[in-house]
């Protein structure tokens, strides 16, 4: 929806497009702000996902969250096991 509004905002304006789509203009502006400046957690998760995938791939894609977590801790990354579980669950 955000892309549609971006493409047509010069012609119709954000307010009128949001009225037709039945969404609040504030929801559109909040989404645009999040895309321009992602939260710290999202940035850390993105970096951590790269490390998790590396460990997982280096171990023939058979390690579970617990073993990946242990390997990351051995490498000096201070990360919670539940964080590793959450990020691995989000792959599928």
Secondary structure as UniProt FT lines:
FT   HELIX           2..12
FT   HELIX           14..21
FT   HELIX           25..36
FT   HELIX           40..58
FT   TURN            59..61
FT   HELIX           65..74
FT   TURN            75..76
FT   HELIX           81..89
FT   TURN            90..91
//
